[in-house]
Amino acid sequence: MIFSKKKEIINPYTLEECDSCHAISKRKFKEGDYVFKPADKCGSCGNGQMIIAKIFGEEVK
């Protein structure tokens, strides 16, 4: 018997963290994202800079 692995659909996500208050937000991956890339201003504290902390994929079920 031959077993084949099912094709998995994986959606990429980006995790951003504020360098001031350490608030974390998850969003869909955008072309050009890389770890430690500065992003938008923090929406939580208002004076911090959001930095990309992690890029990962989640399996769609």
PDB file of N, H, CA, C and O in Angstrom:
ATOM      1  N   MET A   1       0.825  -1.183   0.000  1.00  0.00           N
ATOM      2  CA  MET A   1       0.000   0.000   0.000  1.00  0.00           C
ATOM      3  C   MET A   1       0.870   1.248   0.000  1.00  0.00           C
ATOM      4  O   MET A   1       1.892   1.319   0.683  1.00  0.00           O
ATOM      5  N   ILE A   2       0.450   2.199  -0.761  1.00  0.00           N
ATOM      6  H   ILE A   2      -0.381   2.141  -1.316  1.00  0.00           H
ATOM      7  CA  ILE A   2       1.179   3.464  -0.811  1.00  0.00           C
ATOM      8  C   ILE A   2       0.324   4.535  -0.142  1.00  0.00           C
ATOM      9  O   ILE A   2      -0.835   4.749  -0.498  1.00  0.00           O
ATOM     10  N   PHE A   3       0.922   5.188   0.821  1.00  0.00           N
ATOM     11  H   PHE A   3       1.864   5.014   1.110  1.00  0.00           H
ATOM     12  CA  PHE A   3       0.239   6.267   1.529  1.00  0.00           C
ATOM     13  C   PHE A   3       0.805   7.590   1.048  1.00  0.00           C
ATOM     14  O   PHE A   3       2.020   7.766   0.954  1.00  0.00           O
ATOM     15  N   SER A   4      -0.073   8.496   0.751  1.00  0.00           N
ATOM     16  H   SER A   4      -1.060   8.352   0.827  1.00  0.00           H
ATOM     17  CA  SER A   4       0.392   9.820   0.339  1.00  0.00           C
ATOM     18  C   SER A   4      -0.069  10.847   1.368  1.00  0.00           C
ATOM     19  O   SER A   4      -1.145  10.741   1.957  1.00  0.00           O
ATOM     20  N   LYS A   5       0.771  11.820   1.554  1.00  0.00           N
ATOM     21  H   LYS A   5       1.645  11.906   1.076  1.00  0.00           H
ATOM     22  CA  LYS A   5       0.454  12.884   2.503  1.00  0.00           C
ATOM     23  C   LYS A   5      -0.577  13.807   1.865  1.00  0.00           C
ATOM     24  O   LYS A   5      -0.476  14.146   0.686  1.00  0.00           O
ATOM     25  N   LYS A   6      -1.562  14.207   2.647  1.00  0.00           N
ATOM     26  H   LYS A   6      -1.645  13.932   3.605  1.00  0.00           H
ATOM     27  CA  LYS A   6      -2.586  15.115   2.143  1.00  0.00           C
ATOM     28  C   LYS A   6      -1.970  16.483   1.881  1.00  0.00           C
ATOM     29  O   LYS A   6      -1.062  16.927   2.584  1.00  0.00           O
ATOM     30  N   LYS A   7      -2.488  17.127   0.859  1.00  0.00           N
ATOM     31  H   LYS A   7      -3.225  16.767   0.289  1.00  0.00           H
ATOM     32  CA  LYS A   7      -2.033  18.487   0.566  1.00  0.00           C
ATOM     33  C   LYS A   7      -2.605  19.421   1.625  1.00  0.00           C
ATOM     34  O   LYS A   7      -3.821  19.510   1.796  1.00  0.00           O
ATOM     35  N   GLU A   8      -1.731  20.105   2.324  1.00  0.00           N
ATOM     36  H   GLU A   8      -0.743  20.033   2.185  1.00  0.00           H
ATOM     37  CA  GLU A   8      -2.150  21.030   3.370  1.00  0.00           C
ATOM     38  C   GLU A   8      -2.111  22.455   2.837  1.00  0.00           C
ATOM     39  O   GLU A   8      -1.168  22.842   2.146  1.00  0.00           O
ATOM     40  N   ILE A   9      -3.125  23.222   3.156  1.00  0.00           N
ATOM     41  H   ILE A   9      -3.891  22.907   3.717  1.00  0.00           H
ATOM     42  CA  ILE A   9      -3.145  24.635   2.794  1.00  0.00           C
ATOM     43  C   ILE A   9      -2.687  25.412   4.023  1.00  0.00           C
ATOM     44  O   ILE A   9      -3.271  25.297   5.101  1.00  0.00           O
ATOM     45  N   ILE A  10      -1.638  26.199   3.843  1.00  0.00           N
ATOM     46  H   ILE A  10      -1.163  26.292   2.967  1.00  0.00           H
ATOM     47  CA  ILE A  10      -1.065  26.957   4.954  1.00  0.00           C
ATOM     48  C   ILE A  10      -1.158  28.449   4.640  1.00  0.00           C
ATOM     49  O   ILE A  10      -0.692  28.906   3.596  1.00  0.00           O
ATOM     50  N   ASN A  11      -1.762  29.195   5.556  1.00  0.00           N
ATOM     51  H   ASN A  11      -2.140  28.824   6.404  1.00  0.00           H
ATOM     52  CA  ASN A  11      -1.856  30.650   5.429  1.00  0.00           C
ATOM     53  C   ASN A  11      -0.738  31.296   6.237  1.00  0.00           C
ATOM     54  O   ASN A  11      -0.585  31.000   7.422  1.00  0.00           O
ATOM     55  N   PRO A  12       0.052  32.180   5.611  1.00  0.00           N
ATOM     56  CA  PRO A  12       1.123  32.858   6.345  1.00  0.00           C
ATOM     57  C   PRO A  12       0.600  34.061   7.136  1.00  0.00           C
ATOM     58  O   PRO A  12      -0.276  34.791   6.671  1.00  0.00           O
ATOM     59  N   TYR A  13       1.151  34.252   8.335  1.00  0.00           N
ATOM     60  H   TYR A  13       1.862  33.659   8.712  1.00  0.00           H
ATOM     61  CA  TYR A  13       0.788  35.367   9.211  1.00  0.00           C
ATOM     62  C   TYR A  13       2.045  36.057   9.719  1.00  0.00           C
ATOM     63  O   TYR A  13       3.129  35.474   9.740  1.00  0.00           O
ATOM     64  N   THR A  14       1.878  37.309  10.126  1.00  0.00           N
ATOM     65  H   THR A  14       0.998  37.783  10.108  1.00  0.00           H
ATOM     66  CA  THR A  14       2.957  38.114  10.689  1.00  0.00           C
ATOM     67  C   THR A  14       2.554  38.532  12.096  1.00  0.00           C
ATOM     68  O   THR A  14       1.426  38.972  12.320  1.00  0.00           O
ATOM     69  N   LEU A  15       3.477  38.394  13.044  1.00  0.00           N
ATOM     70  H   LEU A  15       4.393  38.037  12.862  1.00  0.00           H
ATOM     71  CA  LEU A  15       3.240  38.798  14.427  1.00  0.00           C
ATOM     72  C   LEU A  15       4.071  40.052  14.690  1.00  0.00           C
ATOM     73  O   LEU A  15       5.294  40.028  14.556  1.00  0.00           O
ATOM     74  N   GLU A  16       3.409  41.146  15.064  1.00  0.00           N
ATOM     75  H   GLU A  16       2.415  41.166  15.173  1.00  0.00           H
ATOM     76  CA  GLU A  16       4.085  42.409  15.352  1.00  0.00           C
ATOM     77  C   GLU A  16       4.060  42.670  16.850  1.00  0.00           C
ATOM     78  O   GLU A  16       3.080  42.366  17.531  1.00  0.00           O
ATOM     79  N   GLU A  17       5.164  43.245  17.360  1.00  0.00           N
ATOM     80  H   GLU A  17       5.960  43.492  16.806  1.00  0.00           H
ATOM     81  CA  GLU A  17       5.254  43.570  18.784  1.00  0.00           C
ATOM     82  C   GLU A  17       5.736  45.004  18.945  1.00  0.00           C
ATOM     83  O   GLU A  17       6.640  45.447  18.235  1.00  0.00           O
ATOM     84  N   CYS A  18       5.125  45.731  19.888  1.00  0.00           N
ATOM     85  H   CYS A  18       4.391  45.370  20.464  1.00  0.00           H
ATOM     86  CA  CYS A  18       5.504  47.114  20.175  1.00  0.00           C
ATOM     87  C   CYS A  18       6.806  47.117  20.972  1.00  0.00           C
ATOM     88  O   CYS A  18       6.961  46.340  21.914  1.00  0.00           O
ATOM     89  N   ASP A  19       7.740  47.989  20.595  1.00  0.00           N
ATOM     90  H   ASP A  19       7.614  48.620  19.829  1.00  0.00           H
ATOM     91  CA  ASP A  19       9.022  48.050  21.308  1.00  0.00           C
ATOM     92  C   ASP A  19       8.910  48.816  22.628  1.00  0.00           C
ATOM     93  O   ASP A  19       9.853  48.819  23.420  1.00  0.00           O
ATOM     94  N   SER A  20       7.769  49.462  22.872  1.00  0.00           N
ATOM     95  H   SER A  20       7.004  49.459  22.229  1.00  0.00           H
ATOM     96  CA  SER A  20       7.581  50.226  24.101  1.00  0.00           C
ATOM     97  C   SER A  20       6.717  49.481  25.125  1.00  0.00           C
ATOM     98  O   SER A  20       7.165  49.209  26.239  1.00  0.00           O
ATOM     99  N   CYS A  21       5.473  49.152  24.742  1.00  0.00           N
ATOM    100  H   CYS A  21       5.109  49.373  23.838  1.00  0.00           H
ATOM    101  CA  CYS A  21       4.543  48.518  25.692  1.00  0.00           C
ATOM    102  C   CYS A  21       4.432  47.003  25.499  1.00  0.00           C
ATOM    103  O   CYS A  21       3.746  46.336  26.274  1.00  0.00           O
ATOM    104  N   HIS A  22       5.086  46.458  24.492  1.00  0.00           N
ATOM    105  H   HIS A  22       5.643  47.000  23.863  1.00  0.00           H
ATOM    106  CA  HIS A  22       5.123  45.021  24.185  1.00  0.00           C
ATOM    107  C   HIS A  22       3.754  44.444  23.825  1.00  0.00           C
ATOM    108  O   HIS A  22       3.512  43.254  24.023  1.00  0.00           O
ATOM    109  N   ALA A  23       2.861  45.278  23.299  1.00  0.00           N
ATOM    110  H   ALA A  23       3.057  46.245  23.137  1.00  0.00           H
ATOM    111  CA  ALA A  23       1.576  44.789  22.789  1.00  0.00           C
ATOM    112  C   ALA A  23       1.848  43.962  21.534  1.00  0.00           C
ATOM    113  O   ALA A  23       2.761  44.270  20.767  1.00  0.00           O
ATOM    114  N   ILE A  24       1.054  42.914  21.329  1.00  0.00           N
ATOM    115  H   ILE A  24       0.312  42.664  21.952  1.00  0.00           H
ATOM    116  CA  ILE A  24       1.261  42.003  20.203  1.00  0.00           C
ATOM    117  C   ILE A  24       0.020  42.014  19.321  1.00  0.00           C
ATOM    118  O   ILE A  24      -1.107  42.000  19.816  1.00  0.00           O
ATOM    119  N   SER A  25       0.240  42.040  18.001  1.00  0.00           N
ATOM    120  H   SER A  25       1.156  42.052  17.599  1.00  0.00           H
ATOM    121  CA  SER A  25      -0.878  41.938  17.065  1.00  0.00           C
ATOM    122  C   SER A  25      -0.507  40.971  15.948  1.00  0.00           C
ATOM    123  O   SER A  25       0.648  40.895  15.529  1.00  0.00           O
ATOM    124  N   LYS A  26      -1.517  40.230  15.473  1.00  0.00           N
ATOM    125  H   LYS A  26      -2.455  40.292  15.814  1.00  0.00           H
ATOM    126  CA  LYS A  26      -1.330  39.254  14.404  1.00  0.00           C
ATOM    127  C   LYS A  26      -2.080  39.756  13.182  1.00  0.00           C
ATOM    128  O   LYS A  26      -3.220  40.210  13.282  1.00  0.00           O
ATOM    129  N   ARG A  27      -1.426  39.670  12.020  1.00  0.00           N
ATOM    130  H   ARG A  27      -0.500  39.302  11.938  1.00  0.00           H
ATOM    131  CA  ARG A  27      -2.071  40.077  10.776  1.00  0.00           C
ATOM    132  C   ARG A  27      -1.615  39.157   9.651  1.00  0.00           C
ATOM    133  O   ARG A  27      -0.667  38.388   9.809  1.00  0.00           O
ATOM    134  N   LYS A  28      -2.296  39.243   8.518  1.00  0.00           N
ATOM    135  H   LYS A  28      -3.067  39.867   8.389  1.00  0.00           H
ATOM    136  CA  LYS A  28      -1.895  38.434   7.370  1.00  0.00           C
ATOM    137  C   LYS A  28      -0.549  38.920   6.847  1.00  0.00           C
ATOM    138  O   LYS A  28      -0.250  40.114   6.874  1.00  0.00           O
ATOM    139  N   PHE A  29       0.251  37.981   6.373  1.00  0.00           N
ATOM    140  H   PHE A  29       0.008  37.012   6.350  1.00  0.00           H
ATOM    141  CA  PHE A  29       1.561  38.274   5.808  1.00  0.00           C
ATOM    142  C   PHE A  29       1.406  39.126   4.552  1.00  0.00           C
ATOM    143  O   PHE A  29       0.525  38.879   3.729  1.00  0.00           O
ATOM    144  N   LYS A  30       2.266  40.126   4.412  1.00  0.00           N
ATOM    145  H   LYS A  30       2.982  40.326   5.081  1.00  0.00           H
ATOM    146  CA  LYS A  30       2.316  40.953   3.209  1.00  0.00           C
ATOM    147  C   LYS A  30       3.672  40.752   2.538  1.00  0.00           C
ATOM    148  O   LYS A  30       4.684  40.573   3.216  1.00  0.00           O
ATOM    149  N   GLU A  31       3.689  40.782   1.225  1.00  0.00           N
ATOM    150  H   GLU A  31       2.867  40.927   0.674  1.00  0.00           H
ATOM    151  CA  GLU A  31       4.935  40.660   0.470  1.00  0.00           C
ATOM    152  C   GLU A  31       5.899  41.750   0.933  1.00  0.00           C
ATOM    153  O   GLU A  31       5.524  42.920   1.011  1.00  0.00           O
ATOM    154  N   GLY A  32       7.134  41.370   1.240  1.00  0.00           N
ATOM    155  H   GLY A  32       7.438  40.420   1.178  1.00  0.00           H
ATOM    156  CA  GLY A  32       8.131  42.328   1.713  1.00  0.00           C
ATOM    157  C   GLY A  32       8.335  42.301   3.216  1.00  0.00           C
ATOM    158  O   GLY A  32       9.250  42.950   3.722  1.00  0.00           O
ATOM    159  N   ASP A  33       7.497  41.557   3.948  1.00  0.00           N
ATOM    160  H   ASP A  33       6.754  41.029   3.537  1.00  0.00           H
ATOM    161  CA  ASP A  33       7.672  41.431   5.400  1.00  0.00           C
ATOM    162  C   ASP A  33       8.927  40.632   5.719  1.00  0.00           C
ATOM    163  O   ASP A  33       9.240  39.660   5.031  1.00  0.00           O
ATOM    164  N   TYR A  34       9.640  41.036   6.754  1.00  0.00           N
ATOM    165  H   TYR A  34       9.386  41.826   7.313  1.00  0.00           H
ATOM    166  CA  TYR A  34      10.779  40.277   7.265  1.00  0.00           C
ATOM    167  C   TYR A  34      10.912  40.560   8.759  1.00  0.00           C
ATOM    168  O   TYR A  34      10.448  41.592   9.244  1.00  0.00           O
ATOM    169  N   VAL A  35      11.539  39.650   9.478  1.00  0.00           N
ATOM    170  H   VAL A  35      11.916  38.812   9.084  1.00  0.00           H
ATOM    171  CA  VAL A  35      11.686  39.769  10.930  1.00  0.00           C
ATOM    172  C   VAL A  35      12.538  40.992  11.265  1.00  0.00           C
ATOM    173  O   VAL A  35      13.534  41.261  10.594  1.00  0.00           O
ATOM    174  N   PHE A  36      12.148  41.724  12.292  1.00  0.00           N
ATOM    175  H   PHE A  36      11.339  41.505  12.837  1.00  0.00           H
ATOM    176  CA  PHE A  36      12.759  42.961  12.789  1.00  0.00           C
ATOM    177  C   PHE A  36      12.498  44.174  11.896  1.00  0.00           C
ATOM    178  O   PHE A  36      13.113  45.222  12.094  1.00  0.00           O
ATOM    179  N   LYS A  37      11.598  44.050  10.920  1.00  0.00           N
ATOM    180  H   LYS A  37      11.099  43.198  10.759  1.00  0.00           H
ATOM    181  CA  LYS A  37      11.238  45.189  10.072  1.00  0.00           C
ATOM    182  C   LYS A  37      10.331  46.134  10.865  1.00  0.00           C
ATOM    183  O   LYS A  37       9.342  45.682  11.442  1.00  0.00           O
ATOM    184  N   PRO A  38      10.641  47.421  10.907  1.00  0.00           N
ATOM    185  CA  PRO A  38       9.757  48.384  11.577  1.00  0.00           C
ATOM    186  C   PRO A  38       8.437  48.491  10.812  1.00  0.00           C
ATOM    187  O   PRO A  38       8.423  48.506   9.581  1.00  0.00           O
ATOM    188  N   ALA A  39       7.341  48.564  11.544  1.00  0.00           N
ATOM    189  H   ALA A  39       7.352  48.552  12.544  1.00  0.00           H
ATOM    190  CA  ALA A  39       6.017  48.673  10.924  1.00  0.00           C
ATOM    191  C   ALA A  39       5.365  49.973  11.383  1.00  0.00           C
ATOM    192  O   ALA A  39       6.047  50.985  11.546  1.00  0.00           O
ATOM    193  N   ASP A  40       4.065  49.954  11.590  1.00  0.00           N
ATOM    194  H   ASP A  40       3.511  49.132  11.458  1.00  0.00           H
ATOM    195  CA  ASP A  40       3.316  51.153  11.970  1.00  0.00           C
ATOM    196  C   ASP A  40       3.558  51.541  13.423  1.00  0.00           C
ATOM    197  O   ASP A  40       4.230  50.836  14.176  1.00  0.00           O
ATOM    198  N   LYS A  41       2.989  52.689  13.792  1.00  0.00           N
ATOM    199  H   LYS A  41       2.444  53.263  13.180  1.00  0.00           H
ATOM    200  CA  LYS A  41       2.983  53.114  15.202  1.00  0.00           C
ATOM    201  C   LYS A  41       2.062  52.188  15.978  1.00  0.00           C
ATOM    202  O   LYS A  41       1.122  51.624  15.418  1.00  0.00           O
ATOM    203  N   CYS A  42       2.329  52.032  17.255  1.00  0.00           N
ATOM    204  H   CYS A  42       3.093  52.489  17.710  1.00  0.00           H
ATOM    205  CA  CYS A  42       1.515  51.179  18.120  1.00  0.00           C
ATOM    206  C   CYS A  42       0.142  51.812  18.331  1.00  0.00           C
ATOM    207  O   CYS A  42       0.039  52.994  18.660  1.00  0.00           O
ATOM    208  N   GLY A  43      -0.903  51.023  18.140  1.00  0.00           N
ATOM    209  H   GLY A  43      -0.819  50.063  17.872  1.00  0.00           H
ATOM    210  CA  GLY A  43      -2.256  51.510  18.354  1.00  0.00           C
ATOM    211  C   GLY A  43      -2.665  51.462  19.816  1.00  0.00           C
ATOM    212  O   GLY A  43      -3.671  52.056  20.204  1.00  0.00           O
ATOM    213  N   SER A  44      -1.883  50.755  20.627  1.00  0.00           N
ATOM    214  H   SER A  44      -1.066  50.273  20.311  1.00  0.00           H
ATOM    215  CA  SER A  44      -2.219  50.595  22.040  1.00  0.00           C
ATOM    216  C   SER A  44      -1.681  51.752  22.884  1.00  0.00           C
ATOM    217  O   SER A  44      -2.439  52.405  23.600  1.00  0.00           O
ATOM    218  N   CYS A  45      -0.375  52.003  22.801  1.00  0.00           N
ATOM    219  H   CYS A  45       0.242  51.472  22.220  1.00  0.00           H
ATOM    220  CA  CYS A  45       0.222  53.060  23.627  1.00  0.00           C
ATOM    221  C   CYS A  45       0.384  54.377  22.859  1.00  0.00           C
ATOM    222  O   CYS A  45       0.437  55.444  23.470  1.00  0.00           O
ATOM    223  N   GLY A  46       0.463  54.309  21.536  1.00  0.00           N
ATOM    224  H   GLY A  46       0.420  53.442  21.039  1.00  0.00           H
ATOM    225  CA  GLY A  46       0.534  55.520  20.727  1.00  0.00           C
ATOM    226  C   GLY A  46       1.917  56.077  20.478  1.00  0.00           C
ATOM    227  O   GLY A  46       2.104  56.826  19.519  1.00  0.00           O
ATOM    228  N   ASN A  47       2.909  55.736  21.314  1.00  0.00           N
ATOM    229  H   ASN A  47       2.758  55.127  22.093  1.00  0.00           H
ATOM    230  CA  ASN A  47       4.245  56.303  21.097  1.00  0.00           C
ATOM    231  C   ASN A  47       5.289  55.255  20.747  1.00  0.00           C
ATOM    232  O   ASN A  47       6.437  55.612  20.486  1.00  0.00           O
ATOM    233  N   GLY A  48       4.938  53.989  20.732  1.00  0.00           N
ATOM    234  H   GLY A  48       4.005  53.698  20.944  1.00  0.00           H
ATOM    235  CA  GLY A  48       5.887  52.931  20.402  1.00  0.00           C
ATOM    236  C   GLY A  48       5.859  52.584  18.927  1.00  0.00           C
ATOM    237  O   GLY A  48       4.943  52.971  18.202  1.00  0.00           O
ATOM    238  N   GLN A  49       6.865  51.855  18.494  1.00  0.00           N
ATOM    239  H   GLN A  49       7.609  51.540  19.083  1.00  0.00           H
ATOM    240  CA  GLN A  49       6.988  51.408  17.107  1.00  0.00           C
ATOM    241  C   GLN A  49       6.723  49.910  17.058  1.00  0.00           C
ATOM    242  O   GLN A  49       7.328  49.148  17.812  1.00  0.00           O
ATOM    243  N   MET A  50       5.819  49.480  16.173  1.00  0.00           N
ATOM    244  H   MET A  50       5.327  50.099  15.561  1.00  0.00           H
ATOM    245  CA  MET A  50       5.568  48.055  15.987  1.00  0.00           C
ATOM    246  C   MET A  50       6.694  47.471  15.134  1.00  0.00           C
ATOM    247  O   MET A  50       7.070  48.041  14.110  1.00  0.00           O
ATOM    248  N   ILE A  51       7.224  46.330  15.569  1.00  0.00           N
ATOM    249  H   ILE A  51       6.919  45.867  16.401  1.00  0.00           H
ATOM    250  CA  ILE A  51       8.312  45.652  14.868  1.00  0.00           C
ATOM    251  C   ILE A  51       7.888  44.210  14.634  1.00  0.00           C
ATOM    252  O   ILE A  51       7.310  43.580  15.520  1.00  0.00           O
ATOM    253  N   ILE A  52       8.173  43.682  13.442  1.00  0.00           N
ATOM    254  H   ILE A  52       8.643  44.194  12.723  1.00  0.00           H
ATOM    255  CA  ILE A  52       7.810  42.299  13.131  1.00  0.00           C
ATOM    256  C   ILE A  52       8.674  41.367  13.963  1.00  0.00           C
ATOM    257  O   ILE A  52       9.901  41.384  13.862  1.00  0.00           O
ATOM    258  N   ALA A  53       8.019  40.546  14.794  1.00  0.00           N
ATOM    259  H   ALA A  53       7.023  40.533  14.876  1.00  0.00           H
ATOM    260  CA  ALA A  53       8.719  39.643  15.698  1.00  0.00           C
ATOM    261  C   ALA A  53       8.763  38.219  15.157  1.00  0.00           C
ATOM    262  O   ALA A  53       9.716  37.485  15.415  1.00  0.00           O
ATOM    263  N   LYS A  54       7.727  37.823  14.402  1.00  0.00           N
ATOM    264  H   LYS A  54       6.952  38.419  14.192  1.00  0.00           H
ATOM    265  CA  LYS A  54       7.654  36.434  13.951  1.00  0.00           C
ATOM    266  C   LYS A  54       6.824  36.348  12.678  1.00  0.00           C
ATOM    267  O   LYS A  54       5.852  37.085  12.509  1.00  0.00           O
ATOM    268  N   ILE A  55       7.215  35.441  11.780  1.00  0.00           N
ATOM    269  H   ILE A  55       8.004  34.843  11.917  1.00  0.00           H
ATOM    270  CA  ILE A  55       6.435  35.114  10.593  1.00  0.00           C
ATOM    271  C   ILE A  55       6.214  33.610  10.635  1.00  0.00           C
ATOM    272  O   ILE A  55       7.163  32.837  10.764  1.00  0.00           O
ATOM    273  N   PHE A  56       4.954  33.202  10.527  1.00  0.00           N
ATOM    274  H   PHE A  56       4.183  33.830  10.422  1.00  0.00           H
ATOM    275  CA  PHE A  56       4.643  31.778  10.658  1.00  0.00           C
ATOM    276  C   PHE A  56       3.434  31.431   9.804  1.00  0.00           C
ATOM    277  O   PHE A  56       2.766  32.317   9.271  1.00  0.00           O
ATOM    278  N   GLY A  57       3.157  30.140   9.675  1.00  0.00           N
ATOM    279  H   GLY A  57       3.699  29.420  10.107  1.00  0.00           H
ATOM    280  CA  GLY A  57       2.011  29.672   8.909  1.00  0.00           C
ATOM    281  C   GLY A  57       1.088  28.842   9.768  1.00  0.00           C
ATOM    282  O   GLY A  57       1.533  28.128  10.666  1.00  0.00           O
ATOM    283  N   GLU A  58      -0.209  28.938   9.488  1.00  0.00           N
ATOM    284  H   GLU A  58      -0.571  29.518   8.759  1.00  0.00           H
ATOM    285  CA  GLU A  58      -1.210  28.135  10.178  1.00  0.00           C
ATOM    286  C   GLU A  58      -1.959  27.309   9.142  1.00  0.00           C
ATOM    287  O   GLU A  58      -2.329  27.812   8.081  1.00  0.00           O
ATOM    288  N   GLU A  59      -2.177  26.045   9.456  1.00  0.00           N
ATOM    289  H   GLU A  59      -1.876  25.636  10.318  1.00  0.00           H
ATOM    290  CA  GLU A  59      -2.866  25.133   8.558  1.00  0.00           C
ATOM    291  C   GLU A  59      -4.359  25.440   8.542  1.00  0.00           C
ATOM    292  O   GLU A  59      -4.975  25.650   9.587  1.00  0.00           O
ATOM    293  N   VAL A  60      -4.931  25.461   7.339  1.00  0.00           N
ATOM    294  H   VAL A  60      -4.431  25.290   6.490  1.00  0.00           H
ATOM    295  CA  VAL A  60      -6.366  25.657   7.191  1.00  0.00           C
ATOM    296  C   VAL A  60      -7.022  24.294   7.302  1.00  0.00           C
ATOM    297  O   VAL A  60      -6.604  23.341   6.645  1.00  0.00           O
ATOM    298  N   LYS A  61      -8.054  24.201   8.140  1.00  0.00           N
ATOM    299  H   LYS A  61      -8.393  24.975   8.674  1.00  0.00           H
ATOM    300  CA  LYS A  61      -8.718  22.900   8.326  1.00  0.00           C
ATOM    301  C   LYS A  61     -10.006  22.805   7.561  1.00  0.00           C
ATOM    302  O   LYS A  61     -10.682  21.777   7.614  1.00  0.00           O
TER     303      LYS A  61
END
